[in-house]
């Protein structure tokens, strides 16, 4: 026997056993009218009576009773409210969703009260959990996705057409938490610096749409995560002091281990970016091959801080107004180094897939990305394709998060 049928069969057996007791009188009312006056017959109107002043008791609601009196007008009228009307119709069966994608049942007893719920029976062929949402690329052009939701029948149903833009809305709560949509599609990854071997070969990569933080995560935002007991104090001494210093609240957080950066992004409802996502946000769509987020020319002090610029007393995230990438992502250069989700492998670009590359499957360190040139002249400033790796327990980088795309 199909195990999904057993609880219902047991309930039906209870119905048979209770059947002789299910007659609760001549009259029943149902639904939202269960507690209404019982002196009106829904088919024939008020019932007539012959003996003025006579009384009787009649059924009402589910298994309830109400007293009636024969009035001067020759009709039976209620003398009070329906007493003990019950909560269900005797013998009826109720169902509700349970578990991941299951259903359970209960029976209404002869006294019109619900018995205990039966066991939860999971749907054997369920695809998903009711209400779950995801992005799916099936049937879409490369770099496009469509939003889907898990229906009451535990099946994926598409809620919108394929598109390159980010489904949903970017966050915009305060300057420091603002997000930018990076549309799906191709960009040119690697190959901007002939002296670096780990960014070769240059290759075209398709990336699905995603939201990315406009700015690096600030000390203030990271401190909020600490107050929620979801993040630990930055591992490095400089970052640990900065994160609790009100004067540096809007400076980028630094000295995080890879796990600390990942923990913050999880608490913030996202994850660390892949190297491909970080680099596309910095470079723009194909066929752009720019060397820096703002273009091909070495930076001015308004684009990125480097040697020769006056060290600002205010190190807030918005001190380089002209340094944004083509999408408007800021401080990808001259700010904190930033952890990515990928393990670091200097030879990975030679074997990277051409759609949503996830990075190496394993490794001894994770990659970080940034254009950090505080001790370099403008002509020595590093290009946006530069890569490097840190051991997971090492501190130094900060963090920028992405959200919204996990294509199956």
Phi and psi in degrees as a GROMACS rama.xvg file:
@    title "Ramachandran Plot"
@    xaxis  label "Phi"
@    yaxis  label "Psi"
@TYPE xy
-61.6807  120.073  UNK-2
-59.1218  -20.5122  UNK-3
-70.525  -16.2671  UNK-4
-90.3939  -15.6871  UNK-5
-62.4963  -49.6375  UNK-6
-58.7737  -40.2094  UNK-7
-67.0724  -38.233  UNK-8
-62.2208  -40.1832  UNK-9
-63.4815  -39.9479  UNK-10
-65.7874  -39.6325  UNK-11
-64.345  -34.8529  UNK-12
-63.1106  -39.3601  UNK-13
-63.0331  -37.8704  UNK-14
-59.2544  -43.9362  UNK-15
-63.5552  -41.8705  UNK-16
-67.9288  -34.6205  UNK-17
-83.8005  -13.3194  UNK-18
-51.0071  -44.0041  UNK-19
-61.4941  -23.2137  UNK-20
-95.6433  1.42846  UNK-21
-79.1068  -7.39698  UNK-22
-81.728  110.381  UNK-23
-107.697  15.6059  UNK-24
130.153  -174.98  UNK-25
-87.3235  -18.8512  UNK-26
-130.006  135.397  UNK-27
-132.969  144.803  UNK-28
-124.05  153.421  UNK-29
-131.285  167.852  UNK-30
65.7954  -146.401  UNK-31
-71.6677  -11.5035  UNK-32
-94.6823  11.1725  UNK-33
-62.4434  -29.6853  UNK-34
-99.6988  10.1824  UNK-35
-78.3128  169.981  UNK-36
-56.0572  143.014  UNK-37
-101.923  11.7193  UNK-38
-89.1095  3.37679  UNK-39
-117.355  118.881  UNK-40
-79.6189  124.325  UNK-41
-67.4374  -15.409  UNK-42
-99.4913  -41.3271  UNK-43
-118.168  -3.4813  UNK-44
87.7211  -170.977  UNK-45
-56.2606  143.496  UNK-46
-87.5539  134.585  UNK-47
-78.0428  158.982  UNK-48
-142.229  159.484  UNK-49
-106.443  -28.8023  UNK-50
-110.191  101.292  UNK-51
-58.3519  132.435  UNK-52
92.6066  -11.1145  UNK-53
-65.9862  151.624  UNK-54
-125.786  159.853  UNK-55
-159.606  168.667  UNK-56
-120.403  130.368  UNK-57
-128.546  157.127  UNK-58
-67.3285  151.58  UNK-59
-153.538  158.336  UNK-60
56.1355  -148.783  UNK-61
-97.4344  99.7616  UNK-62
69.6517  16.5636  UNK-63
-91.2803  176.044  UNK-64
-137.856  149.938  UNK-65
-140.22  139.91  UNK-66
-83.4661  141.004  UNK-67
-129.547  155.263  UNK-68
-129.366  145.793  UNK-69
-81.4884  112.827  UNK-70
-89.2804  174.942  UNK-71
-62.6947  -25.3844  UNK-72
-81.0591  0.6505  UNK-73
84.5376  18.1685  UNK-74
-127.306  152.079  UNK-75
-74.8857  134.333  UNK-76
-131.303  145.18  UNK-77
-65.4774  144.151  UNK-78
-101.089  -6.23185  UNK-79
-169.432  -163.044  UNK-80
-83.8176  159.52  UNK-81
-66.4518  126.635  UNK-82
-99.8022  135.384  UNK-83
51.0628  56.9723  UNK-84
-71.6497  -12.6992  UNK-85
81.2147  175.911  UNK-86
-119.969  -3.32807  UNK-87
-161.365  167.312  UNK-88
-83.8481  125.671  UNK-89
-51.603  131.101  UNK-90
90.0246  -11.3026  UNK-91
-75.4986  158.567  UNK-92
-119.708  127.947  UNK-93
-104.68  149.391  UNK-94
-131.452  155.209  UNK-95
-154.276  156.572  UNK-96
-72.2172  149.846  UNK-97
-155.231  163.572  UNK-98
60.3562  -155.491  UNK-99
-67.1894  -50.2021  UNK-100
-158.009  57.2799  UNK-101
-117.668  -175.438  UNK-102
-147.301  146.295  UNK-103
-134.679  161.307  UNK-104
-130.147  159.011  UNK-105
-147.063  158.139  UNK-106
-113.383  148.1  UNK-107
-88.8897  125.75  UNK-108
-75.5709  175.591  UNK-109
-66.2061  -18.9973  UNK-110
-95.5539  13.9865  UNK-111
65.2019  35.1789  UNK-112
-123.257  146.275  UNK-113
-72.2781  133.798  UNK-114
-80.7495  177.244  UNK-115
-66.0568  152.398  UNK-116
-65.4227  144.69  UNK-117
-78.3845  -178.127  UNK-118
-66.9186  150.763  UNK-119
-76.3086  127.839  UNK-120
-109.967  109.479  UNK-121
-72.3857  143.839  UNK-122
-73.4105  118.507  UNK-123
-63.159  -33.6587  UNK-124
-106.012  25.5281  UNK-125
-63.7125  139.984  UNK-126
-94.0942  -20.8906  UNK-127
-165.7  177.969  UNK-128
-97.6878  132.11  UNK-129
-48.4607  132.779  UNK-130
85.5006  -11.6017  UNK-131
-64.7868  146.061  UNK-132
-122.883  153.297  UNK-133
-156.688  170.281  UNK-134
-109.615  139.551  UNK-135
-130.322  138.296  UNK-136
-101.553  -3.17208  UNK-137
-62.1814  127.098  UNK-138
81.9428  -0.316586  UNK-139
-102.006  159.369  UNK-140
-66.5688  157.229  UNK-141
-59.6928  133.111  UNK-142
88.4423  -2.49355  UNK-143
-110.852  154.712  UNK-144
-141.214  164.336  UNK-145
-133.01  145.089  UNK-146
-81.1655  142.319  UNK-147
-134.106  153.35  UNK-148
-130.547  147.098  UNK-149
-82.6374  121.038  UNK-150
-77.1773  176.637  UNK-151
-62.6235  -24.3748  UNK-152
-86.8643  7.73674  UNK-153
61.4872  41.6047  UNK-154
-125.32  144.131  UNK-155
-71.3298  129.431  UNK-156
-126.22  131.736  UNK-157
-75.9946  131.153  UNK-158
-105.959  -9.80204  UNK-159
-155.27  166.019  UNK-160
-78.027  163.115  UNK-161
-60.6466  144.505  UNK-162
-161.668  159.071  UNK-163
-88.8984  -16.7942  UNK-164
-81.3508  162.894  UNK-165
-73.3698  126.65  UNK-166
-65.4098  144.78  UNK-167
85.2442  -169.456  UNK-168
-117.315  141.461  UNK-169
-69.8169  153.082  UNK-170
-73.5764  146.169  UNK-171
-144.623  30.467  UNK-172
-85.0883  96.0801  UNK-173
80.526  151.249  UNK-174
-56.5003  -43.3157  UNK-175
-70.992  -20.4837  UNK-176
-103.369  4.91561  UNK-177
-66.1794  141.871  UNK-178
-114.584  157.483  UNK-179
-129.055  138.478  UNK-180
-82.5858  127.801  UNK-181
-102.241  111.013  UNK-182
-67.5438  155.95  UNK-183
-69.7343  158.317  UNK-184
135.337  -171.335  UNK-185
-89.1104  149.33  UNK-186
-145.507  164.879  UNK-187
-94.5424  116.395  UNK-188
-105.047  132.171  UNK-189
80.6563  178.322  UNK-190
78.6021  17.9733  UNK-191
-90.8832  -10.9863  UNK-192
-135.167  114.701  UNK-193
-66.1765  -18.3106  UNK-194
-84.7053  -13.9289  UNK-195
-98.968  126.909  UNK-196
-91.3737  -21.5982  UNK-197
-81.0457  -4.41383  UNK-198
-105.408  16.5596  UNK-199
-108.497  151.083  UNK-200
-84.3297  156.852  UNK-201
-62.0207  135.912  UNK-202
-153.515  152.793  UNK-203
-88.1645  134.248  UNK-204
-129.121  136.694  UNK-205
-94.1851  127.293  UNK-206
-123.337  132.906  UNK-207
-70.6455  158  UNK-208
-65.2295  151.062  UNK-209
-160.025  159.712  UNK-210
-95.8359  141.361  UNK-211
-134.074  149.409  UNK-212
-62.2752  133.256  UNK-213
-63.8745  -32.5797  UNK-214
-122.997  166.559  UNK-215
-65.3212  156.422  UNK-216
-66.6846  132.93  UNK-217
-89.3068  165.326  UNK-218
-57.2926  -39.889  UNK-219
-62.4204  -45.2038  UNK-220
-67.839  -39.6592  UNK-221
-65.7377  -37.3541  UNK-222
-63.5524  -35.5073  UNK-223
-59.3952  -39.3345  UNK-224
-65.5747  -37.3642  UNK-225
-63.9356  -42.5059  UNK-226
-64.0076  -26.5261  UNK-227
-85.8797  6.73568  UNK-228
59.2751  28.5205  UNK-229
-106.943  -11.8306  UNK-230
-133.662  146.855  UNK-231
-95.8101  160.086  UNK-232
-57.6799  134.495  UNK-233
-48.0652  139.82  UNK-234
-68.4014  -33.5031  UNK-235
-82.7156  149.737  UNK-236
-63.7554  -39.7409  UNK-237
-65.4251  -47.8784  UNK-238
-65.9518  -35.416  UNK-239
-64.4836  -34.7476  UNK-240
-75.9977  -40.3716  UNK-241
-64.2498  -37.4394  UNK-242
-67.7598  -20.9829  UNK-243
-107.366  9.5179  UNK-244
-96.3874  111.019  UNK-245
-57.0513  -28.9848  UNK-246
-70.1739  -17.536  UNK-247
-116.086  26.6882  UNK-248
-59.5032  -36.0242  UNK-249
-104.479  19.6149  UNK-250
-84.2962  153.386  UNK-251
-67.0284  136.539  UNK-252
-66.1176  148.77  UNK-253
-146.654  177.581  UNK-254
64.5248  36.7205  UNK-255
-95.03  144.843  UNK-256
-76.6032  167.2  UNK-257
-60.026  -41.1649  UNK-258
-66.7762  -37.7392  UNK-259
-63.7533  -41.1603  UNK-260
-64.2806  -43.1547  UNK-261
-65.0015  -39.6991  UNK-262
-61.9225  -40.9774  UNK-263
-62.1616  -47.4634  UNK-264
-62.2805  -37.9335  UNK-265
-62.8767  -45.4924  UNK-266
-62.0103  -32.5592  UNK-267
-84.9497  4.24586  UNK-268
85.1762  21.0339  UNK-269
-143.742  -143.979  UNK-270
-158.503  173  UNK-271
-70.9035  148.446  UNK-272
-75.2404  151.711  UNK-273
-72.4589  166.269  UNK-274
-60.9659  -38.692  UNK-275
-63.2809  -42.1686  UNK-276
-65.3517  -41.8793  UNK-277
-62.3216  -46.0843  UNK-278
-69.7548  -36.4995  UNK-279
-65.6888  -40.7785  UNK-280
-60.3191  -29.8007  UNK-281
-84.7238  -32.3661  UNK-282
-100.965  -36.0236  UNK-283
100.644  -176.575  UNK-284
-81.2195  157.892  UNK-285
-60.6862  145.169  UNK-286
-96.449  22.5075  UNK-287
-60.5043  130.39  UNK-288
-124.191  30.5261  UNK-289
-56.2757  151.284  UNK-290
-88.5719  -25.9546  UNK-291
-131.746  160.931  UNK-292
-56.6287  -32.5866  UNK-293
-89.9781  -12.6063  UNK-294
151.117  -148.37  UNK-295
-105.176  -10.8264  UNK-296
-86.1643  144.533  UNK-297
-55.0438  157.109  UNK-298
-73.8377  149.062  UNK-299
-89.7683  172.292  UNK-300
-69.7521  -19.8493  UNK-301
-81.4454  -10.3278  UNK-302
-99.8182  -41.6049  UNK-303
-161.65  140.761  UNK-304
-73.2979  135.002  UNK-305
-153.662  177.666  UNK-306
-62.7307  133.705  UNK-307
106.897  -18.6089  UNK-308
-88.2928  145.973  UNK-309
-68.1091  126.921  UNK-310
-64.0325  117.123  UNK-311
-72.0659  140.574  UNK-312
-68.3341  -29.7581  UNK-313
-100.99  108.726  UNK-314
-96.8369  29.35  UNK-315
-65.4673  164.827  UNK-316
-69.5924  -12.5841  UNK-317
-108.944  32.133  UNK-318
-88.7673  -4.40042  UNK-319
-122.014  77.1743  UNK-320
-65.4854  -19.8465  UNK-321
-104.587  12.9543  UNK-322
-99.2965  14.9827  UNK-323
-72.1414  155.493  UNK-324
-79.1499  175.718  UNK-325
-57.1157  -26.8751  UNK-326
-88.9153  -8.66981  UNK-327
96.3028  12.8263  UNK-328
-80.3479  131.695  UNK-329
-112.975  158.529  UNK-330
60.4525  33.8383  UNK-331
-78.793  -5.94813  UNK-332
-135.947  139.772  UNK-333
82.1843  -0.678699  UNK-334
-106.867  -141.005  UNK-335
-79.773  147.9  UNK-336
-64.9579  151.555  UNK-337
-129.938  128.083  UNK-338
-65.9919  148.146  UNK-339
-118.504  173.694  UNK-340
-78.0154  -22.8459  UNK-341
-75.7274  144.94  UNK-342
-66.8376  152.795  UNK-343
-94.8333  127.784  UNK-344
-143.399  113.545  UNK-345
-60.7477  -21.5529  UNK-346
-100.86  11.6214  UNK-347
-65.1661  -33.2668  UNK-348
-62.0703  -24.2686  UNK-349
-71.8502  -19.241  UNK-350
-125.07  5.36611  UNK-351
-62.9907  135.764  UNK-352
-65.1664  159.66  UNK-353
-94.2784  7.91232  UNK-354
-135.794  123.953  UNK-355
43.3644  58.6635  UNK-356
-60.9429  127.724  UNK-357
-88.0472  -3.665  UNK-358
87.6326  171.257  UNK-359
-58.3693  153.775  UNK-360
-72.7526  -23.6327  UNK-361
-157.769  171.587  UNK-362
171.661  172.437  UNK-363
-92.8883  -10.1383  UNK-364
-150.876  164.802  UNK-365
-109.104  152.54  UNK-366
-81.9744  152.86  UNK-367
-131.319  155.138  UNK-368
-131.196  145.181  UNK-369
176.429  163.106  UNK-370
-114.668  90.652  UNK-371
-108.575  108.972  UNK-372
-128.284  34.1124  UNK-373
-60.4926  -30.9909  UNK-374
-104.308  11.2646  UNK-375
-116.251  151.937  UNK-376
-73.9655  169.864  UNK-377
-59.5966  -37.9147  UNK-378
-72.3382  -17.851  UNK-379
-97.4576  1.18489  UNK-380
-61.1317  134.648  UNK-381
-68.9019  149.242  UNK-382
-83.2752  163.823  UNK-383
-71.493  -14.9651  UNK-384
-86.8039  -1.2703  UNK-385
-61.6507  139.524  UNK-386
-130.286  155.798  UNK-387
-164.855  170.815  UNK-388
-136.853  151.643  UNK-389
-126.322  148.514  UNK-390
-62.4532  149.552  UNK-391
-62.7129  -27.2754  UNK-392
-89.2984  -7.2968  UNK-393
-74.9192  152.488  UNK-394
-114.892  165.363  UNK-395
148.781  -58.3754  UNK-396
-70.4298  164.159  UNK-397
-103.013  -149.216  UNK-398
-154.731  145.985  UNK-399
-139.086  135.734  UNK-400
-107.983  158.032  UNK-401
-121.254  164.28  UNK-402
-154.5  143.645  UNK-403
113.915  -16.8784  UNK-404
-126.493  115.346  UNK-405
-138.387  83.9895  UNK-406
-81.483  126.783  UNK-407
